[in-house]
Amino acid sequence: MATRAKRRRVAGPVGGDADPDPDPVAGFLSWCRRVGLELSPKVAVSRQGTVAGYGMVARESVQPGELLFAVPRAALLSQHTCSIGGLLEQGGCAGGVRPGGAPRGRAGALTSVSLSERGALQSQSGWVPLLLALLHELQAPASPWSPYFAMWPELGRLEHPMFWPEEERRRLLQGTGVPEAVEKDLANIRSEYYSIVLPFMEAHPDLFSPRVRSLELYHQLVALVMAYSFQEPLEEEEDEKEPNSPLMVPAADILNHLANHNANLEYSPNCLRMVATQPIPKGHEIFNTYGQMANWQLIHMYGFVEPYPDNTDDTADIQMVTVREAALLGTKVEAERLLLYERWDFLCKLEMVGEEGAFVIGWEEVLTEEELTTTLKVLCMPAEEFREFKDQDGWGDDKREEESLTVTNIPRLKASWRQLLRDSVLLTLQTYATDLKSEQDLLSNKEVYTKLSSREQQALQVRYGQKMILHQLLELTS
């Protein structure tokens, strides 16, 4: 099963002035031994036999449950473990400040920070403390993570759409949702850099040299954190807490992703463990999972996709406002339009829809089942029934449809529901610059496909997967 590269790793620390290490793998493995990062003798870090630059390959057959490597928590690179961890914890944290106002995290060695700086590193992304840690460690002459940095990619070569020319990004990914997501990222990055990161670095010139005070470098590091960092899941009893701050996990970030992965990262108090989840034959690559991710999410976050039909987690979005638009097209008089807006406002009150939300459809399931079911019900029910529904502020669980909304039971929906869903799909398909047949022609002509650039091929896979799901919906609603 093939997949596109999530990254291209080349020797040399990002942003560093030193000559590239001629053998970064040997230096990295030596560093692993020094910090107690244990790799199983059954695995090897290699460029050979992998889908994307460096990867990890089985040197011998591996059985499910076998430990591939363990990363001690002291080897993790985060806002807490870096050499300026105390300063960062006083200045802010990934999730900002607890509701009570007290800074999160352990007490640090560096505490000479004013009260005005407490909480100053709060941001929409929650990544600022880690990014500042990376900016400092990258230029620190004696950073203990230097051999780890040598394994990082040359960020300017990352295939993240953030680095594509805007015209190319819009042309190739129109209709997929990626251009809009990237544009929001770029605006947030710029705002975050000038309002939080740069002032912090300028306030501590002894810790951040002028060469790391660069918006371009910050862009690149954001892409790296987006593609390589991990976030430890909360325990079940911690669901109400803010998410854990991101961290860099040496060795784990070497593994590439597949939906049908054969390894998984486990978290324990003393270390993080990569464990095999399937038999891995000798010579086969070891794949981690980045979660259940559609191709548009993979290319947005990591700069790669899984070719059709390999990504079983692929999805297509129908914008919520598109369903409203489709419903409006079915109205004939002003009174009907006003009633439809009243229904929509009520759905907003129920928090089922929003101006920027989307209904998410997979190959076998509707990931936003409750939202889509409620929306179709409210927009299609008779006026008198809607009045009753509204007066009761929605129905309880006992009055919901007996059958849940899955892809397989879409043909059994009420005719009015199917029609509204079908009209919404047709409007969604109009947002793409090309139709399904033109995509199929490109994919079926191997000679033409191989002549496409890497970006063109990846964008084609994103568009094609989404359109196939949407066309499946057309068949189910006909």
The 8 nearest C-alpha neighbors of each residue, nearest first, counted from 0:
[[1, 2, 309, 257, 306, 305, 259, 50],
 [2, 0, 50, 3, 306, 305, 309, 257],
 [3, 1, 305, 306, 50, 4, 304, 0],
 [2, 4, 303, 304, 305, 5, 50, 1],
 [5, 3, 51, 6, 303, 50, 2, 7],
 [4, 6, 303, 302, 301, 3, 51, 255],
 [7, 5, 4, 157, 8, 51, 158, 302],
 [6, 8, 52, 152, 9, 157, 51, 156],
 [7, 9, 152, 52, 151, 6, 53, 153],
 [10, 8, 152, 153, 7, 11, 151, 150],
 [9, 11, 19, 149, 20, 150, 23, 8],
 [10, 12, 19, 149, 20, 13, 9, 18],
 [13, 11, 149, 148, 15, 14, 151, 10],
 [12, 14, 15, 153, 11, 154, 148, 151],
 [13, 15, 12, 16, 137, 211, 216, 138],
 [14, 16, 12, 13, 17, 138, 137, 11],
 [15, 17, 18, 14, 12, 13, 11, 19],
 [18, 16, 15, 19, 11, 12, 20, 14],
 [17, 19, 20, 16, 11, 15, 21, 12],
 [20, 18, 11, 10, 21, 17, 12, 149],
 [19, 21, 23, 22, 10, 11, 18, 149],
 [22, 20, 19, 23, 10, 18, 11, 24],
 [21, 23, 20, 24, 25, 26, 10, 19],
 [22, 24, 26, 20, 25, 149, 150, 27],
 [25, 23, 27, 26, 22, 28, 150, 44],
 [26, 24, 28, 27, 23, 22, 29, 30],
 [27, 25, 23, 29, 24, 28, 146, 30],
 [26, 28, 24, 30, 146, 29, 25, 147],
 [29, 27, 31, 25, 30, 26, 24, 32],
 [28, 30, 26, 32, 31, 27, 25, 33],
 [29, 31, 27, 33, 28, 32, 26, 34],
 [32, 30, 36, 28, 34, 29, 33, 35],
 [31, 33, 35, 29, 30, 34, 36, 28],
 [32, 34, 30, 31, 35, 29, 36, 28],
 [35, 33, 31, 32, 36, 74, 30, 73],
 [36, 34, 32, 33, 37, 31, 71, 70],
 [37, 35, 31, 70, 34, 32, 69, 71],
 [36, 38, 68, 69, 35, 39, 32, 70],
 [39, 37, 68, 67, 40, 36, 69, 42],
 [38, 40, 67, 41, 68, 42, 37, 66],
 [41, 39, 42, 38, 43, 58, 67, 59],
 [40, 42, 58, 59, 39, 57, 43, 61],
 [43, 41, 57, 58, 40, 56, 39, 55],
 [42, 44, 56, 55, 45, 58, 57, 41],
 [45, 43, 55, 54, 56, 53, 42, 24],
 [44, 46, 47, 53, 54, 55, 43, 56],
 [45, 47, 53, 52, 49, 54, 48, 44],
 [48, 46, 45, 49, 53, 52, 54, 56],
 [47, 49, 46, 284, 50, 283, 56, 282],
 [50, 48, 54, 47, 51, 284, 46, 52],
 [49, 51, 4, 2, 52, 3, 1, 48],
 [52, 50, 4, 49, 53, 6, 5, 7],
 [53, 51, 46, 7, 8, 54, 49, 50],
 [52, 54, 46, 45, 51, 8, 253, 44],
 [53, 55, 254, 253, 49, 45, 44, 46],
 [54, 56, 44, 43, 285, 284, 45, 254],
 [55, 57, 284, 43, 285, 42, 283, 282],
 [58, 56, 42, 281, 282, 59, 283, 41],
 [59, 57, 41, 42, 281, 282, 56, 43],
 [60, 58, 281, 41, 57, 61, 280, 282],
 [59, 61, 281, 280, 279, 57, 62, 58],
 [62, 60, 279, 278, 59, 280, 65, 63],
 [61, 63, 278, 65, 64, 279, 277, 275],
 [64, 62, 276, 277, 275, 278, 65, 61],
 [63, 65, 275, 274, 276, 62, 66, 277],
 [66, 64, 275, 63, 274, 62, 67, 61],
 [65, 67, 274, 68, 273, 64, 275, 272],
 [68, 66, 39, 273, 274, 38, 65, 42],
 [67, 69, 38, 37, 273, 39, 66, 272],
 [68, 70, 272, 37, 271, 36, 270, 273],
 [69, 71, 36, 271, 270, 72, 272, 74],
 [72, 70, 270, 73, 74, 269, 36, 69],
 [71, 73, 270, 75, 74, 269, 70, 271],
 [72, 74, 71, 75, 80, 34, 76, 70],
 [75, 73, 72, 71, 34, 76, 70, 249],
 [76, 74, 248, 72, 73, 247, 77, 249],
 [77, 75, 247, 80, 246, 81, 74, 248],
 [78, 76, 246, 79, 80, 129, 81, 75],
 [77, 79, 129, 84, 128, 132, 81, 80],
 [78, 80, 84, 77, 81, 88, 85, 104],
 [81, 79, 77, 76, 78, 84, 82, 75],
 [82, 80, 84, 83, 78, 79, 77, 132],
 [81, 83, 84, 80, 136, 132, 85, 142],
 [84, 82, 86, 81, 85, 87, 132, 109],
 [83, 85, 79, 87, 81, 78, 86, 82],
 [107, 86, 84, 109, 88, 108, 87, 83],
 [85, 87, 109, 89, 83, 84, 88, 110],
 [88, 86, 90, 84, 89, 85, 91, 128],
 [89, 87, 85, 91, 90, 86, 92, 84],
 [88, 90, 86, 87, 117, 91, 85, 110],
 [89, 91, 117, 87, 116, 88, 118, 119],
 [92, 90, 118, 120, 88, 119, 89, 95],
 [91, 93, 95, 94, 88, 128, 120, 121],
 [94, 92, 125, 244, 95, 126, 128, 127],
 [93, 95, 125, 92, 241, 96, 244, 242],
 [94, 96, 121, 92, 93, 91, 118, 97],
 [97, 95, 102, 100, 118, 101, 103, 98],
 [96, 98, 100, 99, 101, 102, 103, 95],
 [99, 97, 100, 96, 101, 95, 102, 240],
 [100, 98, 97, 101, 96, 102, 103, 95],
 [99, 101, 97, 98, 96, 102, 118, 103],
 [100, 102, 99, 97, 96, 103, 98, 118],
 [103, 101, 96, 100, 97, 104, 89, 91],
 [102, 104, 96, 101, 92, 97, 88, 105],
 [105, 103, 88, 106, 102, 79, 92, 107],
 [104, 106, 107, 103, 88, 79, 85, 102],
 [107, 105, 85, 104, 108, 88, 89, 110],
 [85, 108, 106, 109, 84, 105, 110, 86],
 [107, 109, 85, 110, 106, 86, 84, 83],
 [110, 108, 85, 86, 107, 111, 83, 84],
 [109, 111, 112, 86, 108, 85, 107, 89],
 [112, 110, 109, 113, 86, 89, 108, 85],
 [113, 111, 110, 116, 114, 89, 86, 90],
 [112, 114, 115, 116, 111, 117, 90, 89],
 [113, 115, 117, 116, 112, 89, 90, 118],
 [114, 116, 113, 117, 119, 118, 112, 90],
 [117, 115, 119, 90, 114, 113, 118, 112],
 [118, 116, 90, 114, 119, 89, 115, 91],
 [117, 119, 91, 120, 90, 121, 95, 116],
 [120, 118, 116, 117, 90, 121, 91, 195],
 [121, 119, 91, 118, 90, 127, 122, 195],
 [120, 122, 95, 119, 118, 91, 92, 125],
 [123, 121, 125, 124, 120, 127, 191, 95],
 [122, 124, 125, 121, 187, 191, 126, 94],
 [123, 125, 126, 122, 127, 93, 187, 121],
 [124, 126, 93, 122, 94, 123, 127, 121],
 [125, 127, 124, 129, 93, 128, 130, 245],
 [126, 128, 130, 129, 125, 131, 120, 122],
 [129, 127, 131, 130, 78, 126, 92, 87],
 [130, 128, 78, 132, 131, 127, 126, 77],
 [129, 131, 127, 133, 132, 128, 126, 134],
 [130, 132, 134, 128, 133, 129, 127, 135],
 [131, 133, 129, 135, 130, 134, 78, 136],
 [132, 134, 130, 136, 131, 135, 137, 129],
 [135, 133, 131, 137, 132, 136, 130, 211],
 [134, 136, 132, 133, 137, 138, 207, 139],
 [135, 137, 139, 133, 138, 142, 134, 132],
 [138, 136, 134, 135, 139, 133, 15, 14],
 [137, 139, 136, 135, 140, 15, 134, 208],
 [138, 140, 136, 142, 141, 137, 135, 206],
 [141, 139, 142, 138, 137, 136, 145, 143],
 [140, 142, 139, 143, 145, 136, 144, 138],
 [141, 143, 139, 144, 136, 145, 140, 137],
 [142, 144, 145, 141, 146, 136, 147, 30],
 [143, 145, 147, 142, 146, 148, 136, 76],
 [144, 146, 148, 147, 142, 143, 149, 12],
 [147, 145, 27, 149, 148, 144, 26, 30],
 [148, 146, 144, 145, 149, 150, 27, 249],
 [147, 149, 12, 145, 151, 150, 146, 144],
 [148, 150, 12, 11, 146, 147, 151, 10],
 [151, 149, 148, 147, 23, 10, 152, 8],
 [150, 152, 148, 149, 8, 12, 153, 9],
 [153, 151, 8, 9, 154, 7, 150, 10],
 [152, 154, 155, 156, 9, 13, 8, 151],
 [155, 153, 156, 157, 152, 219, 13, 223],
 [154, 156, 153, 157, 219, 162, 152, 158],
 [157, 155, 154, 153, 158, 7, 152, 6],
 [158, 156, 154, 159, 155, 6, 7, 302],
 [159, 157, 302, 156, 160, 6, 162, 303],
 [158, 160, 302, 161, 157, 162, 301, 299],
 [161, 159, 163, 162, 158, 299, 302, 168],
 [162, 160, 159, 163, 181, 185, 222, 299],
 [163, 161, 160, 159, 164, 158, 157, 155],
 [162, 164, 160, 161, 168, 165, 167, 159],
 [165, 163, 167, 166, 168, 162, 161, 160],
 [164, 166, 168, 167, 169, 163, 178, 170],
 [165, 167, 169, 168, 164, 170, 163, 171],
 [168, 166, 170, 164, 165, 169, 171, 163],
 [169, 167, 165, 166, 171, 170, 172, 163],
 [170, 168, 173, 166, 172, 167, 171, 178],
 [171, 169, 167, 168, 173, 172, 166, 432],
 [170, 172, 168, 169, 458, 173, 167, 455],
 [171, 173, 169, 175, 168, 170, 458, 174],
 [174, 172, 169, 175, 431, 170, 171, 432],
 [173, 175, 431, 430, 176, 172, 432, 427],
 [176, 174, 177, 172, 173, 462, 295, 461],
 [177, 175, 179, 174, 178, 180, 173, 295],
 [176, 178, 180, 179, 175, 181, 299, 295],
 [179, 177, 181, 180, 176, 169, 182, 168],
 [178, 180, 182, 177, 181, 176, 183, 184],
 [181, 179, 177, 183, 178, 182, 184, 176],
 [182, 180, 184, 178, 183, 179, 161, 177],
 [181, 183, 185, 179, 184, 180, 178, 186],
 [182, 184, 186, 180, 181, 185, 187, 179],
 [183, 185, 181, 187, 182, 186, 188, 180],
 [186, 184, 188, 182, 187, 183, 181, 189],
 [185, 187, 183, 189, 184, 188, 190, 182],
 [188, 186, 190, 184, 185, 189, 191, 183],
 [189, 187, 191, 185, 190, 186, 192, 184],
 [188, 190, 192, 186, 191, 187, 185, 193],
 [189, 191, 187, 188, 192, 193, 194, 186],
 [192, 190, 188, 194, 189, 195, 193, 187],
 [193, 191, 196, 189, 190, 195, 194, 197],
 [192, 194, 197, 190, 191, 195, 196, 189],
 [193, 195, 191, 192, 190, 196, 198, 197],
 [196, 194, 191, 192, 198, 193, 197, 199],
 [197, 195, 192, 199, 198, 200, 193, 194],
 [196, 198, 200, 199, 193, 192, 195, 201],
 [199, 197, 201, 200, 196, 195, 202, 194],
 [200, 198, 202, 196, 197, 201, 195, 203],
 [201, 199, 197, 203, 202, 198, 207, 204],
 [200, 202, 198, 203, 204, 199, 197, 207],
 [201, 203, 199, 200, 198, 204, 197, 205],
 [202, 204, 200, 201, 205, 206, 199, 207],
 [205, 203, 207, 206, 201, 202, 200, 208],
 [204, 206, 203, 207, 208, 202, 200, 201],
 [207, 205, 204, 203, 135, 208, 200, 139],
 [208, 206, 204, 135, 200, 205, 203, 209],
 [207, 209, 210, 211, 204, 206, 205, 212],
 [210, 208, 212, 211, 207, 204, 213, 201],
 [209, 211, 208, 212, 213, 14, 207, 138],
 [212, 210, 213, 209, 208, 134, 207, 216],
 [213, 211, 209, 210, 197, 214, 208, 200],
 [212, 214, 216, 215, 211, 217, 210, 209],
 [213, 215, 217, 216, 218, 192, 212, 189],
 [214, 216, 218, 213, 217, 219, 220, 212],
 [217, 215, 219, 213, 218, 214, 220, 211],
 [216, 218, 214, 220, 219, 215, 221, 213],
 [219, 217, 215, 221, 216, 220, 214, 222],
 [218, 220, 216, 222, 217, 221, 154, 223],
 [219, 221, 223, 217, 222, 218, 224, 216],
 [220, 222, 224, 218, 223, 219, 225, 217],
 [223, 221, 225, 219, 220, 224, 226, 218],
 [222, 224, 220, 226, 225, 221, 227, 219],
 [225, 223, 228, 221, 227, 226, 222, 220],
 [224, 226, 222, 223, 300, 227, 221, 228],
 [227, 225, 301, 223, 224, 300, 222, 228],
 [228, 226, 224, 252, 223, 225, 229, 247],
 [229, 227, 247, 224, 246, 245, 226, 225],
 [230, 228, 246, 245, 247, 231, 227, 248],
 [231, 229, 245, 243, 232, 246, 244, 228],
 [230, 232, 243, 229, 233, 266, 245, 244],
 [233, 231, 230, 234, 243, 242, 266, 235],
 [232, 234, 237, 238, 235, 231, 242, 243],
 [233, 235, 237, 236, 232, 238, 231, 240],
 [236, 234, 237, 238, 233, 232, 239, 240],
 [235, 237, 234, 238, 239, 233, 240, 232],
 [238, 236, 234, 235, 240, 239, 233, 241],
 [239, 237, 240, 235, 236, 233, 234, 241],
 [238, 240, 237, 241, 236, 242, 235, 233],
 [241, 239, 237, 238, 242, 233, 243, 97],
 [240, 242, 94, 243, 239, 238, 97, 237],
 [243, 241, 244, 240, 94, 233, 232, 230],
 [242, 244, 231, 230, 245, 241, 233, 232],
 [243, 245, 93, 230, 242, 246, 94, 125],
 [246, 244, 230, 229, 228, 243, 126, 129],
 [245, 247, 77, 228, 229, 76, 230, 248],
 [246, 248, 228, 76, 75, 229, 77, 249],
 [247, 249, 75, 251, 252, 246, 250, 76],
 [248, 250, 251, 252, 247, 75, 147, 70],
 [251, 249, 253, 252, 248, 254, 70, 68],
 [252, 250, 253, 249, 248, 254, 273, 264],
 [251, 253, 250, 254, 227, 249, 248, 228],
 [254, 252, 250, 54, 251, 255, 53, 55],
 [255, 253, 54, 252, 286, 287, 251, 55],
 [254, 256, 286, 287, 54, 253, 257, 5],
 [257, 255, 288, 287, 286, 289, 254, 260],
 [256, 258, 260, 259, 288, 286, 287, 255],
 [257, 259, 260, 310, 288, 311, 312, 256],
 [260, 258, 257, 261, 288, 310, 311, 286],
 [261, 259, 257, 286, 258, 287, 288, 262],
 [260, 262, 277, 276, 286, 275, 285, 287],
 [263, 261, 275, 276, 287, 274, 286, 260],
 [262, 264, 287, 274, 273, 265, 275, 288],
 [265, 263, 273, 272, 274, 266, 271, 262],
 [266, 264, 272, 271, 273, 263, 267, 274],
 [265, 267, 271, 272, 270, 264, 268, 231],
 [266, 268, 270, 269, 271, 265, 272, 72],
 [269, 267, 270, 266, 271, 72, 71, 265],
 [270, 268, 267, 72, 71, 271, 266, 73],
 [269, 271, 71, 72, 70, 267, 268, 69],
 [270, 272, 266, 70, 69, 265, 267, 71],
 [273, 271, 69, 265, 264, 68, 274, 270],
 [274, 272, 264, 67, 68, 263, 66, 265],
 [273, 275, 66, 262, 263, 67, 65, 64],
 [274, 276, 262, 63, 64, 65, 277, 261],
 [275, 277, 63, 262, 261, 64, 274, 263],
 [278, 276, 63, 261, 275, 279, 62, 262],
 [277, 279, 62, 63, 61, 280, 276, 275],
 [280, 278, 61, 60, 277, 283, 62, 281],
 [281, 279, 60, 283, 282, 278, 61, 57],
 [280, 282, 60, 59, 57, 58, 283, 279],
 [281, 283, 57, 58, 56, 280, 284, 48],
 [284, 282, 281, 56, 57, 280, 279, 285],
 [283, 285, 56, 49, 55, 57, 286, 48],
 [284, 286, 56, 55, 261, 283, 262, 254],
 [287, 285, 260, 256, 255, 261, 254, 262],
 [286, 288, 262, 256, 263, 260, 254, 255],
 [289, 287, 256, 290, 260, 257, 263, 258],
 [288, 290, 256, 287, 291, 292, 257, 258],
 [289, 291, 288, 292, 258, 256, 287, 312],
 [292, 290, 312, 293, 289, 258, 288, 313],
 [293, 291, 290, 312, 296, 297, 294, 313],
 [292, 294, 313, 296, 314, 312, 295, 297],
 [293, 295, 297, 304, 296, 461, 313, 298],
 [294, 296, 298, 293, 297, 461, 299, 177],
 [297, 295, 299, 293, 294, 298, 300, 292],
 [298, 296, 294, 300, 301, 299, 295, 304],
 [297, 299, 302, 303, 301, 295, 296, 300],
 [300, 298, 296, 297, 301, 295, 302, 177],
 [299, 301, 297, 298, 225, 226, 296, 302],
 [302, 300, 226, 297, 298, 5, 303, 299],
 [301, 303, 159, 298, 158, 5, 299, 300],
 [302, 304, 5, 298, 3, 4, 301, 297],
 [305, 303, 294, 3, 298, 297, 457, 306],
 [304, 306, 2, 310, 309, 3, 307, 294],
 [307, 305, 309, 460, 308, 2, 304, 310],
 [308, 306, 309, 464, 460, 310, 305, 463],
 [307, 309, 310, 306, 311, 464, 305, 313],
 [310, 308, 307, 306, 311, 305, 0, 258],
 [311, 309, 312, 313, 305, 308, 258, 307],
 [310, 312, 313, 309, 258, 308, 362, 259],
 [313, 311, 310, 293, 291, 292, 314, 258],
 [312, 314, 293, 310, 311, 294, 361, 292],
 [315, 313, 361, 293, 360, 465, 359, 312],
 [314, 316, 465, 360, 359, 468, 361, 469],
 [317, 315, 359, 358, 357, 318, 360, 314],
 [316, 318, 358, 357, 319, 427, 359, 321],
 [317, 319, 357, 321, 320, 316, 358, 356],
 [318, 320, 357, 321, 322, 356, 358, 317],
 [319, 321, 323, 322, 318, 354, 324, 353],
 [322, 320, 324, 318, 319, 323, 423, 325],
 [323, 321, 325, 423, 324, 320, 319, 326],
 [322, 324, 320, 326, 321, 325, 327, 319],
 [325, 323, 321, 327, 322, 326, 320, 328],
 [326, 324, 322, 328, 327, 323, 423, 422],
 [325, 327, 323, 329, 328, 324, 322, 419],
 [328, 326, 324, 329, 330, 325, 323, 336],
 [327, 329, 325, 326, 330, 324, 331, 323],
 [328, 330, 327, 326, 331, 325, 419, 324],
 [331, 329, 327, 328, 335, 336, 332, 326],
 [332, 330, 329, 335, 333, 336, 328, 334],
 [331, 333, 335, 334, 330, 336, 337, 329],
 [332, 334, 336, 335, 337, 331, 330, 338],
 [333, 335, 337, 336, 332, 338, 331, 339],
 [336, 334, 338, 333, 337, 332, 330, 339],
 [337, 335, 339, 333, 338, 334, 330, 340],
 [336, 338, 334, 340, 339, 335, 333, 341],
 [337, 339, 341, 335, 336, 340, 334, 342],
 [338, 340, 342, 336, 341, 337, 335, 343],
 [341, 339, 343, 337, 342, 338, 344, 336],
 [340, 342, 338, 344, 339, 343, 345, 337],
 [341, 343, 339, 345, 340, 344, 338, 346],
 [344, 342, 340, 346, 345, 341, 339, 347],
 [345, 343, 347, 341, 346, 342, 340, 348],
 [344, 346, 348, 342, 347, 343, 341, 349],
 [347, 345, 349, 343, 348, 344, 351, 352],
 [348, 346, 350, 344, 352, 345, 349, 351],
 [347, 349, 345, 350, 346, 344, 351, 352],
 [348, 350, 346, 347, 351, 345, 352, 393],
 [351, 349, 347, 348, 352, 346, 353, 370],
 [350, 352, 370, 349, 346, 347, 353, 374],
 [353, 351, 347, 350, 346, 319, 356, 370],
 [354, 352, 356, 355, 347, 319, 351, 350],
 [353, 355, 356, 320, 319, 352, 318, 357],
 [356, 354, 353, 357, 319, 318, 320, 352],
 [355, 357, 353, 319, 354, 318, 352, 358],
 [358, 356, 318, 319, 317, 316, 359, 355],
 [357, 359, 317, 316, 367, 318, 319, 371],
 [360, 358, 316, 366, 367, 315, 357, 365],
 [361, 359, 365, 315, 314, 366, 316, 364],
 [362, 360, 314, 364, 363, 365, 313, 315],
 [361, 363, 364, 468, 314, 360, 313, 406],
 [364, 362, 406, 361, 405, 407, 365, 360],
 [365, 363, 405, 361, 406, 366, 362, 360],
 [364, 366, 360, 368, 367, 405, 361, 359],
 [365, 367, 359, 368, 364, 360, 361, 358],
 [368, 366, 365, 370, 359, 358, 369, 371],
 [367, 369, 365, 371, 370, 366, 404, 372],
 [370, 368, 372, 371, 367, 373, 351, 404],
 [369, 371, 351, 373, 367, 368, 372, 374],
 [370, 372, 374, 368, 373, 369, 375, 367],
 [373, 371, 369, 375, 374, 370, 368, 376],
 [374, 372, 376, 370, 371, 375, 369, 377],
 [373, 375, 371, 377, 376, 372, 378, 370],
 [376, 374, 378, 372, 373, 377, 416, 379],
 [375, 377, 373, 379, 374, 378, 380, 372],
 [378, 376, 374, 380, 379, 375, 373, 342],
 [377, 379, 375, 376, 380, 374, 342, 339],
 [380, 378, 376, 377, 375, 415, 416, 381],
 [379, 381, 377, 376, 378, 385, 384, 382],
 [382, 380, 384, 383, 385, 379, 378, 377],
 [381, 383, 385, 384, 386, 380, 338, 379],
 [384, 382, 386, 385, 381, 387, 380, 388],
 [383, 385, 387, 381, 386, 382, 388, 380],
 [384, 386, 388, 382, 383, 387, 389, 380],
 [387, 385, 389, 383, 384, 388, 390, 382],
 [388, 386, 390, 384, 385, 389, 391, 383],
 [389, 387, 385, 393, 391, 386, 390, 384],
 [388, 390, 392, 386, 391, 387, 385, 393],
 [389, 391, 387, 392, 388, 386, 393, 385],
 [390, 392, 388, 389, 393, 387, 394, 386],
 [393, 391, 389, 390, 388, 394, 349, 387],
 [394, 392, 388, 391, 389, 395, 390, 349],
 [393, 395, 398, 388, 396, 391, 392, 399],
 [394, 396, 397, 398, 393, 399, 391, 392],
 [395, 397, 399, 398, 394, 400, 393, 401],
 [396, 398, 395, 399, 394, 400, 401, 393],
 [399, 397, 396, 395, 394, 400, 401, 393],
 [400, 398, 396, 397, 401, 395, 394, 402],
 [399, 401, 402, 398, 403, 397, 372, 396],
 [400, 402, 399, 403, 398, 397, 404, 396],
 [401, 403, 400, 404, 408, 399, 405, 412],
 [404, 402, 405, 401, 400, 368, 408, 372],
 [403, 405, 368, 402, 408, 372, 406, 365],
 [406, 404, 364, 407, 408, 365, 403, 409],
 [405, 407, 364, 363, 409, 408, 365, 404],
 [408, 406, 405, 409, 363, 410, 364, 475],
 [407, 409, 411, 410, 405, 406, 404, 412],
 [408, 410, 411, 412, 406, 407, 475, 405],
 [411, 409, 475, 408, 412, 476, 407, 417],
 [412, 410, 409, 408, 413, 414, 417, 407],
 [413, 411, 409, 410, 417, 416, 414, 408],
 [412, 414, 416, 415, 417, 411, 410, 418],
 [413, 415, 417, 416, 418, 412, 411, 476],
 [416, 414, 418, 417, 413, 419, 379, 412],
 [417, 415, 413, 419, 418, 414, 375, 420],
 [418, 416, 420, 476, 414, 415, 419, 421],
 [419, 417, 421, 415, 420, 416, 422, 414],
 [418, 420, 422, 416, 421, 417, 423, 415],
 [419, 421, 423, 417, 418, 422, 416, 424],
 [420, 422, 418, 424, 423, 419, 476, 473],
 [423, 421, 425, 419, 424, 420, 325, 418],
 [422, 424, 420, 322, 426, 421, 425, 325],
 [425, 423, 427, 421, 426, 422, 428, 420],
 [426, 424, 422, 428, 427, 423, 421, 429],
 [425, 427, 423, 429, 424, 428, 422, 321],
 [428, 426, 424, 429, 425, 430, 423, 317],
 [427, 429, 425, 430, 426, 431, 424, 466],
 [428, 430, 426, 427, 431, 425, 432, 174],
 [429, 431, 174, 428, 427, 432, 426, 173],
 [432, 430, 174, 429, 433, 173, 428, 434],
 [431, 433, 173, 430, 434, 174, 429, 170],
 [434, 432, 431, 437, 435, 438, 436, 429],
 [435, 433, 436, 437, 438, 432, 431, 428],
 [434, 436, 438, 437, 439, 466, 433, 463],
 [437, 435, 439, 438, 434, 440, 433, 441],
 [436, 438, 440, 439, 435, 434, 441, 433],
 [439, 437, 435, 441, 436, 440, 463, 442],
 [440, 438, 436, 442, 441, 437, 443, 435],
 [441, 439, 437, 443, 438, 442, 436, 444],
 [440, 442, 438, 444, 439, 443, 448, 437],
 [443, 441, 439, 444, 440, 448, 438, 445],
 [442, 444, 440, 441, 445, 439, 448, 438],
 [445, 443, 441, 447, 442, 446, 448, 440],
 [446, 444, 448, 447, 443, 449, 442, 441],
 [445, 447, 444, 449, 448, 450, 443, 441],
 [446, 448, 450, 444, 445, 449, 441, 451],
 [449, 447, 445, 450, 451, 446, 441, 442],
 [450, 448, 451, 446, 447, 445, 452, 456],
 [451, 449, 447, 448, 452, 446, 445, 453],
 [452, 450, 448, 449, 455, 456, 453, 447],
 [451, 453, 455, 454, 456, 450, 449, 457],
 [452, 454, 456, 455, 457, 451, 458, 3],
 [455, 453, 457, 452, 456, 458, 158, 451],
 [456, 454, 452, 458, 453, 457, 451, 459],
 [455, 457, 459, 453, 454, 458, 451, 452],
 [458, 456, 460, 454, 459, 455, 304, 453],
 [457, 459, 461, 455, 460, 456, 171, 172],
 [458, 460, 456, 462, 457, 461, 463, 455],
 [459, 461, 457, 463, 458, 462, 306, 464],
 [462, 460, 458, 459, 464, 294, 463, 295],
 [463, 461, 459, 465, 460, 464, 466, 458],
 [462, 464, 466, 460, 465, 461, 459, 467],
 [465, 463, 467, 461, 466, 462, 460, 307],
 [464, 466, 315, 468, 462, 463, 467, 314],
 [467, 465, 469, 463, 468, 464, 470, 462],
 [466, 468, 470, 464, 469, 465, 463, 471],
 [469, 467, 471, 465, 466, 470, 362, 315],
 [470, 468, 466, 472, 471, 467, 465, 424],
 [471, 469, 473, 467, 472, 468, 466, 474],
 [470, 472, 468, 474, 469, 473, 467, 475],
 [473, 471, 475, 469, 470, 474, 476, 468],
 [474, 472, 470, 476, 471, 475, 421, 477],
 [473, 475, 471, 477, 472, 476, 470, 410],
 [474, 476, 472, 410, 473, 477, 409, 471],
 [477, 475, 417, 473, 474, 410, 421, 472],
 [476, 474, 475, 473, 421, 417, 410, 418]]
